[in-house]
Amino acid sequence: MFISRRGFLGGLGASAVGAAGFTSLAASGRPGVSQGGSFALLKRDPDAPVAADFDRLPLSWYKQTMQKLKDRVAAKGIKAILLQNSLNIVHQTGLFHSSTERPFSVLVPTDADAIFWYHPGLDRDLVTSWWSTDSEYYFDYLHADGAFPNLGTVQQGATVDLWEWTLKGIKKRGFGEGVIGIDSELTPSAMATVQKVLPKAEIVNIAGDCLDLRIHKTPEEIALCQRAMDYFSKIHAFARDLLLEKGTDLYDFDIGHAAVEYGMHLIMNDIDVDGRPHKAVGIGVGVSCRSGIATGYPHPNQEYWKKIEKGDALQISGGVSIGGYGGECYRYYQLLPWDSHREKVWQVVTDCVKIQAEESKHGVTCSSVAYKIHKHQVKNGVGKLVYHRPAHGQGMEGHQAPWIAVGDYTMLEEGMTFSVEPGLYDPEHGFGYNPSDLLLVTKDRGLLMSSVPYTREWMVLNL
């Protein structure tokens, strides 16, 4: 079934979207304004998790998660944990912060209820107003010894080695000897500094332990993901309504940016925000739209700036997160007319979404899921249109291990989440179709967490 622009407009009536500029386009779709027919087509999986009624995980959750890490690494004889990777810091402590060239780390003893921070001065209010036993800061990068203009001391001291400064802080806390777990593999020069400052310490890489905790989502994390995907589904409905009503009057850029503004108003209308730290954290709405030839490349490097035309392949894609959790949701449209070749490619992509969902269950390997998808693509004669693996693990960093790839033999387990991207690309004919979603691994299948249909009715449109 194809939806025509005439049929859509007939049902939309007085809720028609404004005519000038993407700001007014988005404003007319904000909460409280009548919405078009696409919203009625959203269909949530009856087994989908209950969406969170909170917009960030509480401090108690982070303390429990830190205890899980402590328990893991204590069995290896580790006496203190030093986290430097911003993803691990956020996941283990809940302190959302900006990651730049400025070193930022946290030290946690495994046998005590304490947490010590080493950070740049510009984050001092964030740190002291969150979970902190004590903290030390340097003024900024590069830091001059003794220079703290904020304290009235302005001087051109020697440039401080901030890794050495951190290690000295660890020693001062009483962890100059014994085993320290660090969430990275240190370079030879970093290890040389360790030998200089902490000659009696042993360093153990615990990056794998941290990653494993991030990969296996708790019910609370999954609930936040579901809340984000529920919003994202409405954002897609708004974008589809806009495409149906004004598609050939707009550039692809217009739809993407109107969707971002609509999405931010939709989400922030429900968020407890007062402008202070630690509220409204980890919120992101990134939506883009590309039309025509740009859809024929997995990662185009050109700006999306094309007038939408009949016959275009068109993709609306992006990611939404709340409290650091969420995922991708892409839909691959074809604006009529199309030909038998495009129809076949579209169908193979849609079949592969179903294959990934059916096969992504507890106890199978990532490789086996990828194998079945690629076999279906090749069997249907579109192998040359395959450019990448079918999916990646999905976490707060976007791409997260493990990978739905023929070379990854990691076993799928309940609570893992993945993208859904068995896309096909035909640059020779100027089109491509790439889906995505947030897929939750369960005991019996992969559960697609958005409510946006994978149907011709939704994606094959007659403007």
C-alpha positions as CSV (number, residue, x, y, z in Angstrom):
1,M,0.0,0.0,0.0
2,F,1.3,3.4,-1.0
3,I,0.3,6.7,0.7
4,S,-0.3,9.6,-1.6
5,R,0.3,13.2,-0.8
6,R,-3.3,14.1,-1.8
7,G,-4.7,11.5,0.6
8,F,-2.5,12.7,3.4
9,L,-3.4,16.3,3.0
10,G,-7.1,15.5,2.8
11,G,-6.9,13.9,6.3
12,L,-4.6,16.6,7.8
13,G,-7.0,19.5,7.4
14,A,-6.4,22.4,9.8
15,S,-3.2,20.8,11.2
16,A,-1.2,21.7,8.1
17,V,2.4,22.6,8.8
18,G,3.5,26.2,8.4
19,A,5.0,27.3,5.1
20,A,8.0,29.4,5.9
21,G,11.4,28.3,7.3
22,F,12.3,25.2,9.2
23,T,11.7,26.9,12.6
24,S,8.0,27.5,11.8
25,L,7.8,24.0,10.3
26,A,9.0,22.5,13.6
27,A,6.9,24.9,15.7
28,S,3.7,23.8,14.2
29,G,4.4,20.2,15.2
30,R,5.3,20.9,18.8
31,P,3.3,19.3,21.6
32,G,-0.2,20.8,21.9
33,V,-0.6,21.2,18.1
34,S,-2.7,18.7,16.1
35,Q,-0.6,16.0,14.5
36,G,-0.9,14.3,11.1
37,G,-1.7,10.8,10.1
38,S,1.8,9.3,10.6
39,F,1.3,9.3,14.4
40,A,-1.6,6.9,14.1
41,L,0.5,4.4,12.2
42,L,3.1,4.0,15.0
43,K,2.9,0.5,16.3
44,R,4.8,-0.4,19.5
45,D,5.8,-4.0,20.1
46,P,3.6,-5.5,22.8
47,D,6.6,-7.0,24.4
48,A,8.6,-3.7,24.5
49,P,9.9,-2.7,27.9
50,V,8.1,-0.2,30.1
51,A,9.6,3.2,29.4
52,A,11.3,5.0,32.3
53,D,9.4,7.7,34.1
54,F,12.7,9.2,35.1
55,D,15.1,11.1,32.9
56,R,18.4,10.1,34.4
57,L,19.6,7.2,36.5
58,P,19.8,8.0,40.3
59,L,23.0,8.3,42.2
60,S,22.1,5.1,44.0
61,W,22.2,3.2,40.7
62,Y,25.7,4.5,39.9
63,K,26.9,3.5,43.4
64,Q,25.6,0.0,42.9
65,T,27.3,-0.2,39.5
66,M,30.6,1.0,40.9
67,Q,30.3,-1.7,43.5
68,K,29.9,-4.3,40.8
69,L,33.1,-3.1,39.3
70,K,34.9,-3.2,42.7
71,D,33.7,-6.7,43.3
72,R,35.0,-7.8,39.9
73,V,38.4,-6.4,40.1
74,A,39.0,-7.0,43.8
75,A,39.2,-10.7,42.9
76,K,42.3,-9.8,40.9
77,G,44.0,-8.3,43.9
78,I,43.3,-4.7,42.8
79,K,43.2,-2.2,45.7
80,A,42.2,0.9,43.7
81,I,40.5,1.8,40.4
82,L,41.6,4.7,38.3
83,L,39.1,5.6,35.5
84,Q,40.2,8.0,32.8
85,N,37.9,7.1,29.9
86,S,34.9,9.5,29.9
87,L,32.5,6.8,29.0
88,N,33.5,4.7,32.0
89,I,33.5,7.7,34.3
90,V,29.9,8.6,33.3
91,H,28.7,5.0,33.4
92,Q,30.4,4.2,36.8
93,T,29.9,7.5,38.6
94,G,27.1,9.3,36.8
95,L,29.2,12.5,36.5
96,F,28.3,13.8,33.0
97,H,31.1,16.1,31.8
98,S,32.7,17.3,28.7
99,S,35.6,15.3,27.4
100,T,38.4,17.4,25.9
101,E,42.2,17.5,25.8
102,R,42.0,18.2,29.6
103,P,42.8,15.1,31.7
104,F,40.0,14.0,33.9
105,S,40.1,11.0,36.2
106,V,38.6,9.4,39.3
107,L,40.2,7.1,41.9
108,V,38.1,4.6,43.8
109,P,39.4,2.3,46.5
110,T,38.0,-1.2,46.2
111,D,37.6,-1.7,50.0
112,A,36.3,1.7,51.1
113,D,33.3,3.9,50.5
114,A,35.4,6.8,49.0
115,I,35.8,8.5,45.6
116,F,38.6,11.0,44.7
117,W,38.6,13.2,41.6
118,Y,41.5,14.7,39.6
119,H,40.2,17.2,37.1
120,P,40.5,20.6,35.4
121,G,39.4,23.7,37.4
122,L,36.6,24.5,35.0
123,D,34.7,21.4,36.3
124,R,35.2,22.1,40.0
125,D,31.5,23.0,40.6
126,L,30.3,19.9,38.7
127,V,32.6,17.6,40.8
128,T,31.9,19.1,44.2
129,S,28.2,19.1,43.7
130,W,28.1,15.4,42.8
131,W,29.4,12.2,44.4
132,S,32.8,13.2,45.9
133,T,34.8,12.4,49.0
134,D,37.6,14.8,47.9
135,S,39.0,16.3,44.8
136,E,42.1,18.0,43.4
137,Y,42.2,20.2,40.4
138,Y,44.7,21.9,38.1
139,F,43.9,25.3,36.7
140,D,43.8,24.3,33.0
141,Y,45.6,22.6,30.2
142,L,48.5,23.4,30.0
143,H,48.9,24.0,33.7
144,A,51.8,26.1,35.0
145,D,53.1,25.1,38.4
146,G,51.4,27.1,41.2
147,A,49.3,29.2,38.8
148,F,45.7,29.6,39.9
149,P,44.3,32.9,38.6
150,N,41.0,32.0,40.2
151,L,42.7,32.1,43.6
152,G,44.6,35.3,42.9
153,T,47.9,33.6,41.9
154,V,49.1,34.5,38.4
155,Q,52.5,33.2,37.6
156,Q,54.5,31.6,34.8
157,G,55.6,28.4,36.5
158,A,57.0,25.3,34.9
159,T,54.6,23.3,32.8
160,V,53.1,20.5,34.9
161,D,53.1,16.9,33.6
162,L,49.4,16.2,34.5
163,W,49.8,12.4,34.4
164,E,52.6,12.7,36.9
165,W,50.5,15.0,38.9
166,T,47.7,12.5,39.0
167,L,50.0,9.7,40.1
168,K,51.3,11.8,42.9
169,G,47.8,12.3,44.0
170,I,47.2,8.6,44.0
171,K,50.3,8.1,46.1
172,K,49.2,10.8,48.5
173,R,45.9,8.8,49.0
174,G,48.0,5.8,50.2
175,F,47.9,3.8,47.0
176,G,51.6,4.1,46.0
177,E,52.1,0.3,46.5
178,G,49.9,-2.7,45.4
179,V,47.8,-3.2,42.4
180,I,46.0,-0.4,40.6
181,G,43.4,-1.1,37.9
182,I,43.3,1.4,35.1
183,D,40.7,1.4,32.3
184,S,43.3,1.5,29.4
185,E,46.5,0.1,28.2
186,L,49.3,2.5,29.2
187,T,51.8,3.7,26.6
188,P,55.5,3.0,27.3
189,S,56.0,6.7,28.2
190,A,53.1,6.6,30.6
191,M,54.4,3.4,32.2
192,A,57.8,5.1,32.6
193,T,56.1,7.8,34.6
194,V,54.4,5.2,36.8
195,Q,57.8,3.6,37.5
196,K,59.2,7.0,38.4
197,V,56.4,8.0,40.8
198,L,55.0,4.7,41.9
199,P,57.9,2.2,41.6
200,K,56.2,-0.3,43.9
201,A,52.8,-0.3,42.2
202,E,51.5,-2.8,39.7
203,I,49.2,-1.6,36.9
204,V,46.4,-3.9,35.6
205,N,44.3,-3.0,32.6
206,I,40.6,-3.3,33.5
207,A,39.1,-1.8,30.3
208,G,37.5,-5.1,29.5
209,D,35.7,-5.2,32.8
210,C,34.3,-1.7,32.3
211,L,33.2,-2.4,28.8
212,D,31.4,-5.6,29.8
213,L,29.4,-3.7,32.4
214,R,28.4,-1.1,29.7
215,I,27.5,-3.8,27.2
216,H,25.1,-5.7,29.5
217,K,22.3,-3.2,30.2
218,T,20.3,-3.3,33.4
219,P,16.5,-3.0,33.5
220,E,16.9,0.7,34.4
221,E,19.1,1.4,31.5
222,I,16.8,-0.4,29.1
223,A,13.8,1.6,30.5
224,L,15.7,4.8,29.6
225,C,16.5,3.5,26.2
226,Q,12.8,2.7,25.6
227,R,11.8,6.2,26.7
228,A,14.2,7.7,24.2
229,M,13.0,5.4,21.4
230,D,9.3,6.3,22.2
231,Y,10.2,10.0,21.6
232,F,12.2,9.1,18.6
233,S,9.3,7.3,17.0
234,K,7.2,10.5,17.4
235,I,10.0,12.5,15.8
236,H,9.9,10.2,12.8
237,A,6.2,10.5,12.6
238,F,6.5,14.3,12.6
239,A,9.2,14.1,9.8
240,R,7.1,11.8,7.7
241,D,4.1,14.1,8.0
242,L,6.3,17.0,7.0
243,L,7.6,15.0,4.0
244,L,4.1,14.1,2.9
245,E,2.8,17.6,3.2
246,K,5.6,19.7,1.8
247,G,8.2,17.3,0.5
248,T,8.9,18.7,-3.0
249,D,8.8,22.3,-1.6
250,L,11.7,21.6,0.8
251,Y,15.4,20.6,0.9
252,D,16.4,17.5,2.7
253,F,18.2,19.9,5.1
254,D,14.9,21.4,6.1
255,I,13.3,18.2,7.2
256,G,16.3,17.1,9.3
257,H,16.6,20.4,11.1
258,A,12.9,20.8,11.6
259,A,12.8,17.3,13.1
260,V,15.6,18.2,15.6
261,E,13.8,21.3,16.8
262,Y,10.5,19.4,17.1
263,G,12.2,16.6,19.0
264,M,13.9,18.9,21.4
265,H,10.7,20.6,22.3
266,L,8.9,17.3,22.6
267,I,11.4,15.9,25.0
268,M,12.3,19.0,27.0
269,N,8.6,19.6,27.6
270,D,8.7,16.5,29.9
271,I,12.1,17.0,31.5
272,D,12.7,18.5,34.9
273,V,15.2,21.2,34.2
274,D,16.2,24.2,36.2
275,G,19.5,25.2,34.6
276,R,21.6,23.7,37.4
277,P,24.1,20.8,37.0
278,H,23.1,17.1,37.1
279,K,19.6,17.7,35.6
280,A,18.7,17.3,32.0
281,V,21.9,15.4,31.4
282,G,22.8,13.1,28.5
283,I,20.0,14.5,26.3
284,G,20.7,14.5,22.6
285,V,18.5,14.8,19.4
286,G,20.5,14.3,16.2
287,V,18.4,13.9,13.1
288,S,19.4,14.3,9.5
289,C,17.7,13.8,6.1
290,R,19.4,13.0,2.8
291,S,17.8,12.7,-0.5
292,G,18.8,11.3,-3.9
293,I,22.4,10.4,-4.8
294,A,23.7,10.9,-1.2
295,T,21.7,7.9,0.0
296,G,23.8,5.7,-2.3
297,Y,26.9,6.0,0.0
298,P,27.2,4.6,3.6
299,H,29.0,7.6,4.9
300,P,28.6,10.5,2.5
301,N,31.1,13.3,3.0
302,Q,29.0,16.0,1.3
303,E,26.6,18.4,2.9
304,Y,23.0,17.3,2.7
305,W,21.5,20.1,0.6
306,K,19.2,18.8,-2.1
307,K,15.7,19.8,-3.2
308,I,13.4,16.8,-2.7
309,E,12.1,15.4,-5.9
310,K,9.8,12.6,-7.0
311,G,11.7,9.4,-7.6
312,D,14.3,10.1,-4.9
313,A,15.4,7.6,-2.4
314,L,15.4,9.5,0.9
315,Q,16.7,8.6,4.4
316,I,15.7,10.1,7.7
317,S,18.2,9.0,10.3
318,G,19.9,9.9,13.6
319,G,20.1,9.2,17.3
320,V,18.2,10.2,20.4
321,S,19.3,9.9,24.0
322,I,18.0,10.7,27.5
323,G,20.2,10.4,30.5
324,G,22.9,9.1,28.2
325,Y,20.7,6.2,26.9
326,G,18.9,5.7,23.6
327,G,19.8,4.6,20.1
328,E,19.5,5.0,16.4
329,C,16.4,5.0,14.3
330,Y,16.6,5.3,10.5
331,R,14.0,4.8,7.8
332,Y,14.6,4.4,4.1
333,Y,12.0,6.0,1.9
334,Q,11.3,5.8,-1.7
335,L,9.4,8.6,-3.4
336,L,7.5,7.2,-6.3
337,P,8.0,6.5,-9.1
338,W,10.5,3.6,-8.7
339,D,11.5,0.7,-10.8
340,S,11.8,-3.1,-10.3
341,H,15.5,-2.8,-9.3
342,R,14.8,-0.4,-6.5
343,E,11.8,-2.4,-5.4
344,K,13.9,-5.5,-5.1
345,V,16.7,-3.8,-3.2
346,W,14.2,-2.2,-0.8
347,Q,12.6,-5.6,-0.2
348,V,15.9,-7.3,0.5
349,V,16.8,-4.7,3.1
350,T,13.4,-5.1,4.7
351,D,13.8,-8.9,4.8
352,C,17.2,-8.5,6.4
353,V,15.7,-6.3,9.2
354,K,13.4,-9.2,9.9
355,I,16.2,-11.8,9.8
356,Q,18.3,-9.8,12.3
357,A,15.3,-9.4,14.7
358,E,14.5,-13.1,14.5
359,E,18.0,-14.4,14.9
360,S,19.3,-12.0,17.6
361,K,18.4,-14.1,20.6
362,H,20.3,-15.2,23.7
363,G,22.9,-17.9,23.0
364,V,23.7,-17.4,19.4
365,T,26.9,-15.7,18.1
366,C,27.2,-12.3,16.5
367,S,28.8,-14.1,13.5
368,S,25.9,-16.4,12.9
369,V,23.4,-13.5,12.7
370,A,25.7,-11.6,10.3
371,Y,26.2,-14.8,8.2
372,K,22.5,-15.3,7.7
373,I,21.9,-11.7,6.7
374,H,24.8,-11.7,4.2
375,K,23.7,-15.0,2.8
376,H,20.3,-13.6,2.1
377,Q,21.8,-10.6,0.4
378,V,24.0,-12.6,-1.8
379,K,21.3,-15.2,-2.6
380,N,19.1,-12.4,-3.9
381,G,21.9,-11.1,-6.2
382,V,22.7,-7.8,-4.4
383,G,26.0,-8.8,-3.0
384,K,27.9,-6.0,-4.8
385,L,25.6,-3.5,-2.9
386,V,26.8,-4.7,0.5
387,Y,29.3,-2.2,2.0
388,H,29.4,-3.1,5.7
389,R,28.5,-5.4,8.6
390,P,24.8,-5.6,9.4
391,A,25.0,-3.9,12.8
392,H,27.1,-2.7,15.8
393,G,26.5,-2.8,19.5
394,Q,24.7,0.2,20.8
395,G,25.7,2.2,23.9
396,M,26.1,5.7,25.1
397,E,29.1,6.1,22.8
398,G,27.0,5.1,19.8
399,H,29.1,2.3,18.3
400,Q,29.8,-0.2,21.1
401,A,31.1,-3.8,21.1
402,P,30.2,-6.5,20.2
403,W,29.6,-6.3,16.4
404,I,27.2,-8.1,14.2
405,A,30.0,-9.1,11.9
406,V,31.1,-12.4,10.5
407,G,34.4,-12.1,12.3
408,D,32.9,-11.6,15.8
409,Y,32.1,-14.8,17.7
410,T,30.8,-13.1,20.8
411,M,27.8,-14.8,22.2
412,L,24.6,-12.7,22.3
413,E,23.1,-12.4,25.8
414,E,19.9,-10.9,27.2
415,G,20.3,-7.2,27.8
416,M,22.6,-6.4,25.0
417,T,21.5,-3.7,22.5
418,F,22.4,-3.3,18.8
419,S,21.7,-1.2,15.8
420,V,19.9,-2.7,12.8
421,E,21.8,-1.7,9.7
422,P,21.7,-4.3,6.9
423,G,21.8,-1.5,4.3
424,L,22.4,-1.8,0.6
425,Y,23.9,1.0,-1.6
426,D,23.9,1.5,-5.3
427,P,26.0,4.6,-6.2
428,E,25.9,3.7,-9.9
429,H,22.1,4.2,-9.9
430,G,22.2,7.0,-7.3
431,F,20.3,5.4,-4.4
432,G,20.6,3.4,-1.3
433,Y,18.4,2.1,1.6
434,N,19.8,1.9,5.1
435,P,17.6,1.1,8.2
436,S,18.4,1.2,11.8
437,D,16.7,0.8,15.2
438,L,17.5,-0.1,18.7
439,L,17.4,-3.9,19.0
440,L,17.2,-5.5,22.5
441,V,18.4,-9.1,22.8
442,T,15.9,-11.3,24.6
443,K,15.6,-15.0,25.3
444,D,13.7,-15.8,22.1
445,R,14.3,-12.9,19.6
446,G,15.6,-9.5,19.1
447,L,13.0,-6.9,20.0
448,L,12.9,-3.7,18.0
449,M,12.3,-0.8,20.4
450,S,11.0,1.9,18.1
451,S,7.4,2.0,17.0
452,V,8.2,3.1,13.4
453,P,6.9,0.5,10.9
454,Y,9.1,-1.3,8.3
455,T,6.3,-1.3,5.7
456,R,5.7,-0.1,2.2
457,E,2.8,1.9,3.6
458,W,5.2,3.9,5.8
459,M,8.2,4.2,3.4
460,V,7.0,4.1,-0.2
461,L,5.3,7.5,-0.7
462,N,3.6,9.2,-3.6
463,L,4.2,13.0,-3.2
